[in-house]
């Protein structure tokens, strides 16, 4: 991961790309690879379907809620136009949305590991 971060910023300097654009791209890459690696490498007692449910609900409900709250807070503080101008409209929106969705999936995975939640949602474990 450190190599990707260093290489990304090195290419930004060589190609004369704005550092904030490279920062958004590297952040997306690090979050996606990190969360996907954690989910892939960690063991779970849940079935694949139930685990996918927690990941989906975490990403769609929790992740999107975090993104909407963050976007609202940045707009209310007057920082949104500056960030969009610096990073680019589509890059800023896409990268922050991907980061928040994967962060929500990670939170959903952690919630799915709580035994009380499993019992509450699915009854007795199979």
C-alpha positions in Angstrom: 0.0 0.0 0.0 2.8 2.4 0.9 4.3 1.8 -2.5 1.1 2.7 -4.3 0.8 5.9 -2.3 4.4 6.9 -3.0 4.1 6.0 -6.7 0.9 7.9 -7.0 2.3 11.1 -5.6 5.5 10.5 -7.7 3.5 10.3 -10.9 1.6 13.4 -9.9 4.8 15.3 -9.6 6.3 13.9 -12.9 3.1 14.5 -14.9 2.3 17.8 -13.3 -1.1 16.7 -12.0 -2.7 18.5 -9.1 -1.8 16.7 -5.9 -5.4 16.9 -4.6 -6.6 14.9 -7.6 -4.0 12.2 -7.0 -4.8 12.3 -3.3 -8.5 11.5 -4.1 -7.5 8.7 -6.5 -5.0 7.1 -4.1 -7.5 7.4 -1.2 -10.1 5.5 -3.2 -7.6 2.8 -4.1 -6.3 2.4 -0.6 -9.9 2.2 0.9 -11.2 -0.2 -1.7 -8.2 -2.6 -1.5 -8.1 -2.4 2.3 -11.8 -3.1 2.9 -11.9 -5.8 0.2 -8.8 -7.4 1.6 -10.1 -7.3 5.2 -13.4 -8.9 4.1 -11.7 -11.5 2.0 -9.1 -12.5 4.6 -11.2 -12.4 7.8 -13.2 -15.4 8.7 -16.9 -15.3 9.5 -19.3 -17.7 11.0 -22.2 -16.3 8.9 -23.3 -17.8 5.7 -22.3 -16.0 2.5 -25.9 -14.7 2.0 -26.1 -13.3 5.5 -22.7 -11.8 5.3 -23.5 -10.2 2.0 -26.7 -8.8 3.5 -24.7 -7.0 6.2 -22.2 -5.7 3.6 -25.0 -4.5 1.3 -27.0 -2.8 4.1 -23.8 -1.3 5.5 -22.8 0.1 2.2 -26.2 1.3 1.0 -27.7 2.6 4.3 -24.7 3.5 6.5 -22.3 4.4 3.7 -24.7 6.6 1.8 -25.9 8.3 5.0 -22.3 9.2 5.9 -21.8 10.5 2.4 -25.0 12.6 2.5 -24.2 14.0 5.9 -20.6 14.8 4.9 -21.8 16.5 1.7 -24.4 18.5 3.6 -21.9 19.6 6.2 -19.3 20.7 3.6 -22.0 22.6 1.7 -23.2 24.3 4.9 -19.7 25.3 5.8 -19.1 26.7 2.3 -16.3 24.4 1.5 -17.9 22.4 -1.3 -17.2 24.8 -4.1 -13.5 25.0 -3.2 -13.1 21.2 -3.1 -15.0 20.7 -6.3 -12.9 23.3 -8.1 -9.7 21.8 -6.8 -10.5 18.2 -7.5 -13.0 18.3 -10.3 -16.7 17.8 -10.1 -17.0 14.1 -11.1 -13.7 13.1 -9.3 -14.7 14.6 -6.0 -18.3 13.2 -6.0 -17.2 9.7 -7.3 -14.3 9.3 -5.0 -16.0 10.5 -1.8 -19.0 8.3 -2.6 -16.9 5.2 -3.2 -14.9 5.8 0.0 -18.1 6.2 2.0 -19.8 3.2 0.5 -16.8 1.0 1.2 -16.5 2.4 4.7 -20.2 1.6 5.3 -19.7 -1.9 4.1 -16.8 -2.2 6.6 -19.1 -1.0 9.4 -21.8 -3.4 8.2 -19.2 -6.3 8.4 -18.3 -5.3 11.9 -22.0 -5.1 13.0 -22.5 -8.5 11.5 -19.9 -10.0 13.8 -21.9 -9.0 16.9 -23.6 -12.1 18.3 -26.5 -10.2 19.7 -27.3 -8.7 16.3 -27.2 -12.0 14.7 -29.6 -13.5 17.2 -31.9 -10.5 17.0 -32.1 -10.6 13.2 -31.8 -14.3 12.4 -33.0 -16.0 15.6 -31.0 -19.0 16.7 -27.9 -19.5 14.7 -27.9 -22.5 12.3 
